[in-house]
Amino acid sequence: MNNKTLKKVITFSVFFILFIFRFVMGLSKFAGDDELQIYLIGLQSFTTKIYPFFGPDVVYSQTQIPGGLQGLLISIPIQLLGIPEAPYILLNILTFAALAFLGWYISRRISNVPKWFIYIWILTCPWALNYSTHIENPSYVLVGAILFFIAVFDLGHFYKTRLLNDKLSFAFLGFSLFWIMQLHLSWVLLPPYLLWLIWVNRNDKKLLLRGLLYFVLGALVSVSTLIPTLVTYNLGGLESNIVFNTGNIKNIPTIIFRFFSFASYEIPRFIGYDTPSRISYLMDQPWVIPVVLFLLLVGFFQAGYFIYSLFVRKGTYEWNKVRMFTVYTLLLICISFLFSISNPGSHTFYLSFPIAIWYSFHTYGKLFTYRIKKLVVVFLISGILFQLSLFVNRFHEESLFAHRTQV
């Protein structure tokens, strides 16, 4: 076996192990209220053979998101495989492929950060492991968000050349818009990016006209599961979620920190909902305490470094555009919550995860000029150990393993 073949075997093996790891981690979360509600939408459609006209509940306004996509993403895999794990298999194939695609795109754009770190971190960071592996609507949102924003990155003149075919990028935009529209109300953040793309490409009328055709073609694929609902029920009262909410002004610092936490090692959210539950987690598994403390420090450093980098103007032409795009994204998210009935929980703008990750890797280049590779390896291994401790913590009460016979 020559070196080239050996390298391919090792690469495939690493990706396969990461996929299995993510899949098993996903199975550890099943019995939560949100997870069950989403799973039951598809299970009901499967058992009754009735089309799932509506998706997730919107608890603040007692409405449901229109469209059959969410229910079909659960019911079709169960129909095909006949096992409770089937929706998890489909979800993890979709999200693994999307995250690997994001890793490929970033690795082609950023040459001063090791590829192995890009891929492993994107696939194992907390917000990629704890929201894209188990059945919950933000997990499915990630697939559309990655396709959408990779298209934005490619068409937005951040780089001198494009990696994707323009037709494919526009198809991604159309497909992703109506994909996310049926899964989460955060889709309303996407149209401003479409308008911005029209503006930055305003001098290339041929590109925009051709792009419109492929945008429509992409949209037709995902909107096909929305049309039955619109014909039968219209919007289902979703307009009631739009209110003027000045109370969210005080949450602007929280929004900024939570945005950057997508690309950081966030610990508290995933080990418990309050201080007593977090202490209980640590007491049940004391061996993980030093790991948690280490990752907690790294996570705070990451978030602080990302915020600091927003004010660093010196750099390449690419960096300055990436930096300002991130600033405008934060501004858009903050403004959007002035018209939202909900509070700015991280999951409510999870579709911005690809932007946070993309931005973060543009800041890492400077750090990798120092001898930090061994520290990075320790960091990644510590992260995997921490995630395994979460699996153990959830196994008996929250996992599908513990509730499989009931399903």
MILUMDO-871660 format. One record per residue: x, z, y of N, C-alpha, C, CB in turn; residue in three letters. Coordinates in steps of 0.02 Angstrom, whole numbers, plus 50000, padded with zeros to 5 digits. Glycine has a CB too. Example, Ala and Ser with C-alpha at 12.3 -4.5 7.8 and 13.67 -1.06 7.14 Angstrom:
506605039049716506155039049775506605039049835505655045249776ALA
506425035449888506845035749947506455039450002507045028649970SER
***
This chain:
500425000049940500005000050000500445000050062499525006250000MET
500384994850104500794994550164500524999250218500824987350191ASN
500904999950272500725004750325500065002950359501275005050377ASN
499934996550367499324994350400498714996250359499334986750413LYS
498754994950293498204996750249498105004250245498324993950178THR
498655007950242498625015250240498285018050302499325018250232LEU
498465015150359498165017350423497405016250422498485013550482LYS
497195010450395496475009050392496115013950345496355001850367LYS
496435015550289496135020250241496065027150273496565020650177VAL
496585029350308496565035850341496025036050395497255037550371ILE
495995030650434495495030350488494795030550459495595023850529THR
494665026550407494005026550376493845033450347493975021250320PHE
494335036650316494225043250285494045048450338494845045450246SER
494395048250395494255052950449493555051950476494775052250506VAL
493365045650487492695044250513492155046450462492615036850529PHE
492285045250398491805047150347491715054750344492025044450278PHE
492275058350348492245065650347491865068250409492955068750344ILE
492005065150466491655067250527490905065850523491955063550588LEU
490725060250491490005058750483489675064050439489915051750453PHE
489975065650383489695070650338489645077450373490115071250273ILE
490165079150409490175085450447489595085750496490845086350483PHE
489495080350533488955080150582488275080550547489005073750625ARG
488205076950492487575076850456487395083850430487605071950397PHE
487875087250401487755094050375487605098850432488365096450334VAL
487955098150488487815102350546487095101250571488315100950603MET
486875095050569486195093550590485675096950547486075086050590GLY
485795097150482485335100350435485275107850446485545098950364LEU
485755110650483485745117950494485235119850547486425120350515SER
484945114950582484435116450633483795112750616484685114450705LYS
483295116650596482655113750577482055117950600482625112750503PHE
482115124450595481535128850602481385131050674481635134850560ALA
481735128450723481575130050792480915126950814482135127850839GLY
480615129550867479965126950889479995119550908479715130950949ASP
480505117650946480565110650967480705106050908481125109951019ASP
481145108250864481315104150806480695103050761481875107450765GLU
480335108350749479735107650706479215103250738479445114550692LEU
479115104050803478605100050838478755092550832478565102050912GLN
479385090750841479575083650836479515081150764480295082650862ILE
479755085150717479725083250646479005082150624480065088450602TYR
478565086550647477865086250626477495080150654477495092550646LEU
477725077550711477425071450737477485065850686477755069350805ILE
478095065050660478205059850610477905061450543478935058650602GLY
477945067850523477665069850458476905068750456477835077250443LEU
476575070250512475855069150516475685061750510475575071950581GLN
476085057550543475975050350539476075047850467476445046550587SER
476585050650434476735048650365476165050650318477395051750342PHE
475915056750325475415059250278474715056350291475375066750281THR
474555054950354473885052450371473855044850374473665055250437THR
474455041550377474495034250384474185031950450474145030850325LYS
474195036250501473935034550567474515033350615473465040250594ILE
474455028250656474985026550704475085032350753474815020050742TYR
475715034450765475845040050811475835037650884476525043350795PRO
475255037550915475195034850982475595038751034474465034751002PHE
475705045151022476065049251070476665052751038475595054451101PHE
477145054351081477755057651057477775064951075478355054151085GLY
478345067351102478435074451115477945077251167479145075651139PRO
477805083751160477395087351208477795088551272477145094051179ASP
477445088651328477725090851392477395097451408477625085451451VAL
477745102951394477415109551395477195111651465477895114751368VAL
477545109251517477385111451585476705108851608477925109151633TYR
476505103051583475875099951606475365098951550476025093351639SER
475525101451490475075100751433474895093351420474435104751445GLN
475395089051423475305081951409475785079851354475415077651474THR
475735073551334476195070751285476485064251311475845069651217GLN
477095062851290477425056651311477135050851271478195057151301ILE
476905045551305476595040051269477105035851230476225035551317PRO
476875033051175477295028751135477375031151063477975028051166GLY
477445026551017477485028350947478185029050921477135023350907GLY
478695027850963479385027650939479595034050905479845026250997LEU
479475039850938479705046150909479415047450840479525051950955GLN
478765046350833478445047350768478705042650715477705046650774GLY
478825036350734479065031350686479775032850663479025024450716LEU
480185035550707480875037250689480895042850637481265039350751LEU
480355046550630480305051650578479945049050517479935057850605ILE
479365045750528478935043850471479225038150430478255041850497SER
479535033150461479795027450423480345029550374480075022150472ILE
480855033550395481355035750346481055039650288481875039950380PRO
480555043950303480235047750249479875043050201479735052950277ILE
479545037950229479195032950188479685029250143478815028050232GLN
480265027550170480755023550132481115027650079481255020550180LEU
481315033750095481725037650049481345043150013482295040750087LEU
480795045450043480385050550010480695057450005480225048249943GLY
481165059050049481475065650048481465068550119482215065350022ILE
481445075250127481405078250193482015076750237481335085750186PRO
482585075450205483195074150243483225067150273483795075250199GLU
482755062850254482785055750274482845054750350482185052250249ALA
482445058150391482505057150464483195059250490481965061050500PRO
483495064350459484165066550479484685061150464484345073150444TYR
484585057750408485055052450389485035046850441484895049550319ILE
484425044550458484365039250508484635041450575483635037150515LEU
484455047450597484685049950662485445050150665484405056950676LEU
485755052750613486485053450615486845046750609486705057950559ASN
486545041950576486835035250576486805032350647486465030550526ILE
486235033050679486145030350747486615033650797485425031150770LEU
486635040350796487045043850846487785043250832486845051150848THR
487975043150768488685042250751488925035450775488805043050675PHE
488525030250762488705023550784488745023150860488195018450757ALA
488265026250894488255026050967488855029750996487605029150994ALA
489015035650971489585039450995490245035950980489585046450965LEU
490295032850921490895029050904490965023050951490875026750831ALA
490405019950968490415014351016490655016651084489705011251022PHE
490415022551105490655025351169491395026851165490255031751186LEU
491625029551109492335030851100492745024551103492455034351035GLY
492495019251070492845012751073492895010251144492485007551029TRP
492345010551180492345007951249492835011851293491635008351279TYR
492815018551288493265022651329493995021451310493085030051323ILE
494135020951245494825019951223495105013251246494865020451147SER
494665008351254494885001851280495005002051355494374996451262ARG
494685006551389494735007051462495275011851485494075009151491ARG
495415016951445495885022251465496455022451415495525029151470ILE
497035020351437497605019551391498065025651389498005013551411SER
497985030351437498455036051440498175042351407498625037551511ASN
497635041551368497365047051328497355044751255496635049051352VAL
497625048651208497665046551138496975044751109497985051951095PRO
496965039351071496325037151041496045042350993496425030551004LYS
496495045650954496245050550906495875056250941496835053350865TRP
496115058151000495775063451037495105061051063496205065951095PHE
495085054951088494465052151115493915052251062494575044951141ILE
494065049451004493555048950952493355055750924493805044550895TYR
493845059850907493685066350876493305070850924494315069850851ILE
493515070850987493175075151036492465072751050493575075251101TRP
492375066251057491705063651070491235065351012491725056051081ILE
491485065150951491055066250893490955073650876491355062850833LEU
491385078150903491335085150884491235089950942491955087150847THR
491205087551003491095092151059490395095251053491165088351128CYS
490295101251080489675104951068489035101151084489685111151108PRO
489035097451140488415094051159488305087751118488435092251232TRP
488815085451081488715079851036488515082250966489345075551031ALA
488745088150948488585090850881487925094450879489135095550859LEU
487745097850933487165102150932486535098950961487305108350969ASN
486595092750983485995089351008485895082350980486005089051081TYR
486375079550948486285072750922486275072450847486835068250948SER
486275078350814486295078450741485655081150710486885082550718THR
485255084750748484635087650720484025084550754484635095350728HIS
483455085450722482835082150745482565085550808482305082250689ILE
482685082450864482415084550929482455078550975482805090850958GLU
481975077651019481955071451057482585069951098481375071551102ASN
482925074851129483545073051164484075070051119483835079151198PRO
484065071751054484545068851007484465061251004484455071850937SER
483845058951004483715051751002483835048551070482995050450980TYR
483745052351123483875049851191484595047551197483725055251244VAL
485045051151165485765049651171485925042551151486165054451129LEU
485595039951100485725033151076485595028151133485285031451015VAL
485005028551163484835024151218485275025151278484125024951237GLY
485445031551293485845033051352486545029951346485905040651361ALA
486845030251287487505027451278487495019851287487785029151208ILE
487015016551257486955009251266486845007451339486385006451222LEU
486415011251372486245009851442486865010551486485685014551466PHE
487205016151480487745017351527488385013551511487905024751529PHE
488495011751449489055007251435488935000551469489145006251358ILE
488304998251468488134992051503488244992851578487404990151489ALA
488054998651605488165000051677488905000051693487845006751697VAL
489305003451651490025003651663490324996551662490375007951609PHE
490074992351618490364985651610490144980951666490164982851543ASP
489534981651689489264977151740489374979851811488534975951729LEU
489614986051817489644989351882490274988351922489544996351873GLY
490714983751900491334982151937491804988251943491164979552007HIS
491814992351891492294997851890492984995251868492055003451843PHE
492984989951830493594987251802493654979851818493614988251725TYR
494254977251813494384970351832494084965351782495134969051839LYS
494034967451720493754963051669493184966651632494304960751618THR
492774962751598492224965551559492394965251485491564961851573ARG
492184970251448492304970451376491714967551337492434977551354LEU
491114968051365490514965851330490274959151357489964971051335LEU
489924955551315489584949551337489024951551385489294945551277ASN
488974948051442488474949751493487764949851463488504944851551ASP
487624945151420486954944751389486804951151350486894938551344LYS
487304953551313487214959551273487104965651318487824960751227LEU
487484965951373487404971551419486704971951448487914971051476SER
486444966251469485764966251498485244967851444485614959351530PHE
485354965551383484894967251328484904974751315485084963351264ALA
485504977751319485554985051311485154988651364486294987251314PHE
485194986251426484834989451481484074989451469484984985951547LEU
483814983651450483094983151438482874987251378482894975951427GLY
483254986851324483084990551263483094998051276483564988751207PHE
483615000351310483715007551319483195010651365484405008951348SER
482995006951416482495009551464481855011551428482355004451518LEU
481595007051387480955008451353481045012751290480615001951336PHE
481645013051264481795017651210481735024851236482505016351181TRP
482095026351290482095033051318481415034851347482635033751371ILE
481055029951375480405031151405479915034351356480115024651432MET
479995032951292479545035551241479785042151211479455030551186GLN
480355044551235480655050551206480695056451254481325048951180LEU
480805054851318480935060251366480785057951437481665062751360HIS
480535062551478480365060851547480965059251590479975066451578LEU
481565060651567482165059351606482295051851615482765062551574SER
481895047651583481985040351592481915038351665481465036551550TRP
481575042451706481485040751776482145040551815481005045651810VAL
482675043251786483325042951818483645036051811483785048151788LEU
483405031851766483735025551751483605019951801483515023251684LEU
482985018951827482875013451874483345013151934482175013851899PRO
483555018851964484045018252019484695014851999484195025052046PRO
484915015951937485525012551913485405005051907485745015551846TYR
484815003051886484654995951881484664992751950483964994851848LEU
484374996151999484384993552068485094993152094483954998052114LEU
485504998052077486204998052099486584992152068486545004652080TRP
486454990652004486774984951972486574978452006486594984751898LEU
485944977852025485724971852061486114971252126484964972052075ILE
486214976752161486554976752225487284974652217486504983552258TRP
487644977752170488364976252164488494969252137488694981452119VAL
487984966252105488054959452079487644954452120487844959152006ASN
487464956352181487014952252222487294945352238486854955852286ARG
487944944552237488254938152253488284933452193488944939152281ASN
488104936052135488114931952074487404930952049488554935252018ASP
487044926552084486334925452068486244922751997486024920452119LYS
486714918751975486664915851908486694921451855487224910851895LYS
487134926251865487194931851819486544935851817487774936451839LEU
486244937151875485644941151878485044937551847485484942951950LEU
484984931051859484424927251831484484926851755484394920251861LEU
485084925451731485184925251659485094932251629485894922551642ARG
485324937251666485264944051642484544946351637485634948651688GLY
484114943951682483414945751680483094943651615483034942651739LEU
483264937751592482994935251529483184939751471483234928051515LEU
483814941651467484044945851412483814953051419484804945551406TYR
483724955251481483424961851493482724962151463483404963451569PHE
482334956951476481644956551449481654956251373481274950451478VAL
482114952251345482154951751272482324958451240482684946451252LEU
482794962051271482964968751246482384973551252483574971451282GLY
482034973051309481474977551321480904976351271481214976651392ALA
480804970151252480254968551206480334972151139480224960951195LEU
480954973251119481064976551055480804983751057481824976551037VAL
481004987551108480804994551111480104995651140481304998451152SER
479884991251184479214992151213478664990551162479134987551275VAL
478844987351108478344985551057478004991651028478664981451001SER
478354997351026478045003551000477655007351053478575008050970THR
477715005151116477355008351171476695004751186477795008451234LEU
476674998251174476084994251192475444996851161476194987051171ILE
475424998551096474795001151067474515007151104474905002950994PRO
474955011551128474735017451165474455015551233475305022451173THR
474805011051268474585009051335473905005451331475105004451368LEU
473815001451280473184997851272472605002651258473234992651216VAL
472745007851220472215012451198472105018351245472385015051129THR
472665021151271472605027451309472895027251379472935032951270TYR
473205021851401473565021551465474155026451463473085023251524ASN
474285029951518474875034251523474765041251495475085034751594LEU
474145042951479474015049551450474115055351497474455050451391GLY
474055054251563474105059751611474805061951630473745065551585GLY
475305057751616475995059651630476135060551705476465054551602LEU
475735057251747475845057651819475795064851844475355053251856GLU
475485069251806475405076251828476075080051827474905079751783SER
476595077051798477245080251797477635079351861477655077651739ASN
477385075251907477725074051970477445078752023477645066651992ILE
477845083552044477655088252097478245089252143477415095052066VAL
478115091452204478655092952250478885100152238478435091852325PHE
479495100952215479735107452192480365109452231479885107352116ASN
480265112352290480845114352332481215120152301480605116152402THR
480905123552254481235129252222481865127352185480765132652175GLY
481925120852167482525118652130483135117652175482375112252093ASN
483055118252241483625117652285484155122852269483405118252359ILE
483935128852254484405134252239484775133052173484035140952235LYS
484525128352133484835127052068485365121552069484295125152018ASN
485515118952129486005113452134486685115352104486095111452207ILE
486975121252120487615123052087487555123352011487855129852114PRO
486985125751987486875126051914486865119151884486215129751899THR
486535114451918486495107551893487195104551887486065103151940ILE
487605105651939488285102851939488695105651880488635104352006ILE
488665112251872489045115351818488795113051750489015122951824PHE
488135112551742487865110451678488025103251662487105111451677ARG
488065099051714488255092051703488955091751673488225088051769PHE
489425095451702490105095251677490185098951611490585098151729PHE
489715103351596489755106851531489625102051473489245112551529SER
489305096351487489205091451434489875089251404488825085351460PHE
490395088851446491045086551425491535092351413491335081751476ALA
491275098551415491695104451407491505108051342491615109251467SER
491905113151325491735116951266491275122751286492375119751230TYR
490625121151290490135126351307489995130551245489485123151334GLU
490025137151254489935141851199489275145651203490505146751198ILE
489125149051260488555153751261487895150751239488475156351331PRO
487735144551261487085141651245486975141151170487035134751276ARG
487495139951132487415138251061487485144251014487915133051043PHE
487675149951040487735155850996487165160751005488405159351008ILE
486715159351052486145163751062485805162451128486355171051058GLY
485165164651133484775163451193484845169051245484055162651175TYR
485125174751224485225180251270485835184351246484585184851275ASP
486025189251286486625193151270486575196751203486745198151325THR
486015200151188485975203551122486065198851063485315207051116PRO
485765192851066485825188151010486535185551004485335182351018SER
486885184751060487575182451058488035187751029487805180451128ARG
487915193951049488315199451021488195200150946488155206151057ILE
487565199250926487395199550855487765194250815486635198850845SER
487795188150843488155182750810488885184550800488105176250851TYR
489205187350851489915189150846490025194950798490185191050915LEU
489565199650796489635205350750489535203250677489125210850769MET
489115198250667489005195850598489615192150572488395191250596ASP
489995189050617490585185150597491175186950642490445177450599GLN
491445192850635491985195150681492605190750680492185202150664PRO
492715187150624493305182850620493305177350672493345179850551TRP
492705175650698492655170050744492755172250817491985166650737VAL
492815178850829492875181350898493475178350934492925188950898ILE
494085178450905494655175450941494565167950952495295176650903PRO
494245164550906494105157350914493635156250972493805154350849VAL
493105160350976492625159751030492945161051098492035164551019VAL
493365166251101493695167951164494155162251187494095174451157LEU
494525159451140494975153851156494575147851182495385151851095PHE
494045146051146493645140251166493275141551231493155138451111LEU
493075147751242492735149551304493195148451364492495156851302LEU
493825150551357494315149551410494445142151422494965153151393LEU
494515138451368494635131251375494035127851408494765127951306VAL
493435129951389492825127051418492775128251492492225129851384GLY
492935134351514492925135751586493455131751623493025143251598PHE
494045131051591494565127051622494345119751629495215127351581PHE
494045116951576493815110051579493325108951635493505108051512GLN
492805113051638492295112251690492595112951759491725117351680ALA
493025117951768493355118851833493795113051852493755125251833GLY
494155110451803494595104651815494205098451834495035103251754TYR
493635097451801493215091651817492955092151889492635091051767PHE
492725098051908492475099051976493025098152027492145106051984ILE
493615100952013494195100052058494365092652066494795103952030TYR
494335088952011494515081852013494055077752057494515078951943SER
493445080052069492995076452114493275075852184492315080052116LEU
493715080552202493985080652270494675077452275494015087852295PHE
494915074752219495565071452218495465064052231495935072552150VAL
495635061852291495515054952310496085050352291495405054452385ARG
496675053052284497245048852267497175046552194497905052552278LYS
497325040252184497275037652116497175030152118496715040952078GLY
497015027352061496905020252056496235018252086496945017951983THR
496155011852096495515009152120494955011052071495555001552130TYR
495115010652007494615012351956494405019651963494895011151886GLU
494895024151971494735031251975494275032852034495375035351981TRP
494415029952091494005031452150493285029052140494305028152212ASN
493195023552106492515021152093492165025652042492525013852067LYS
492525027651991492245032251941492055038851973492745033351883VAL
492495041352015492375047752048491745047452092492975049752091ARG
491685042252133491105041752177490465040452138491215036152229MET
490505036652084489925035552042489665042152014490085030551985PHE
490135046451994489945052951967489625057252021490555056451937THR
489895057052081489605060752137488895058452150490035059952201VAL
488785051952151488115049252164487635051052107488145041552172TYR
487895051252046487485053351989487255060551997487875052551923THR
487705064952017487525071852029487005072352085488145075952047LEU
487095068452137486615068452192485925066052168486855063852250LEU
485915060852127485285058252100484935063452058485415051952059LEU
485305066852015485005071951972484715077652014485525074751922ILE
485095079852064484855085352107484215083352144485405087352157CYS
484205077352171483605074952207483015074452160483745068252241ILE
483135072052100482585071052052482225077552037482845067851988SER
482595083152036482275089452020481865092352078482805094552000PHE
481915089252136481475091252191480765088452180481745088652258LEU
480705083852133480055080852118479865081952045480075073352133PHE
480155087052015480025088451944479665095051936480685088451904SER
479205095151889478835101351874479265106251835478205099751835ILE
479815103851806480225108151762480835110751799480445104251701SER
481135115951771481775118551795482345114351765481855126051776ASN
482925114351797483475109951774483855112551714483955108851830PRO
483525113051657483885114651596484335108851577483405116251538GLY
484895110351544485375105051526485045099351487485945107951486SER
484595101151441484285096051399483845091251439483865099351345HIS
483635093351499483185089051538483545083151570482845093151592THR
484205083551576484585077751600485165076051552484855078951671PHE
485025077151488485525075751436485715068351433485255077951368TYR
485285063951459485455056851457486065055351499484855052751481LEU
486285060051542486885058851583487525060851545486845062851648SER
487455063051482488035064851441488575059351441487815066251370PHE
488395052951431488925047751430489315047351495488615041051415PRO
488995048651551489345048451615489845054151620488845048751674ILE
489635060151601490075065951603490685064951558489695072351582ALA
490575062351498491125061151451491595055751478490845059051382ILE
491315050351502491705044751530492125047151589491235039051553TRP
491825050951634492185053751691492745058351667491705057551737TYR
492595062651618493095067551596493725064251569492785072051543SER
493645058851532494245055651505494655052251559494045050451452PHE
494345050351613494735047751670495145053251703494265044551721HIS
494955059551695495345065051724495885067451676494885070851742THR
495805066251611496275068851562496955065451563495975068251493TYR
496985059451591497605055651590498185059551619497525049251628GLY
498065062951674498595066851707498825072651662498355069551774LYS
498345075851628498525081551585498965079351527497885084851558LEU
498845073351502499235071051444499935068651463498865065451410PHE
500115069051527500815067851546501245073951529500865066251622THR
500905079551517501255085651495501235085951418500935091951526TYR
501635090351390501665090951317501095095551292502355093751295ARG
500515092651287499935096651267499625094451201499405096451322ILE
499925089651168499605086951108499505092151053500015081151080LYS
499995096551043499925101850993499365106651012500595105750984LYS
499325108251076498785112551100498105109251089498885114351174LEU
498075102751100497455098951091497245099151017497535091651115VAL
497715098550972497565098850900497285105750882498195097350858VAL
497595111050908497345117850897496635118450925497815123050930VAL
496525115650983495865115751015495335112350971495895112351083PHE
495495106450945495015102850903494865106550838495275095850888LEU
495385109250807495295113050744494885119350758495975114850713ILE
495025122650813494635128650832493905126950841494925131850896SER
493785121150872493095118950882492725117950817493075112650923GLY
493055114950768492735113750703492605120350668493185109250659ILE
493075125150672492965131750643492365135250675493605136050650LEU
492315134650740491745137650776491085134550752491825136750851PHE
491075127950746490455124650724490275126750653490535117050728GLN
490765127650610490635130050542490325137050544491275130050500LEU
490545141150591490255147850597489525147350619490655152150647SER
489365142450661488665141450680488245139350620488615136050735LEU
488535135150577488175133050517488015139150473488605127950477PHE
488505143450463488395149450423487865153850454489055153450415VAL
487885154450520487415158750556486695156250550487615159250629ASN
486615149650548485945146650546485665145550476485945140050583ARG
486105145750426485925143350360485295146550331486505144450313PHE
485245152950332484705156450297484035156350333484905163550284HIS
484045155550399483415155950437483205149350470483475161250489GLU
483685145550495483515139650535483585133050499483935139550596GLU
483975132850446484165126450416483615123350374484775127450373SER
483675116850364483215113350319483315115650247483295105750325LEU
483935117650231484075120150163483605125950146484815122250157PHE
483495130350196483095136350184482345134950183483245141550237ALA
482145129350212481425127850219481225121550181481235127150292HIS
481665118950140481535112450108480915112450064482135110350067ARG
480815117850027480235118149981479575118050019480275124349937THR
479575120650081478965120650121478785113650145479045125350181GLN
479305109650158479185102850181478955098450124479835099950213VAL
***
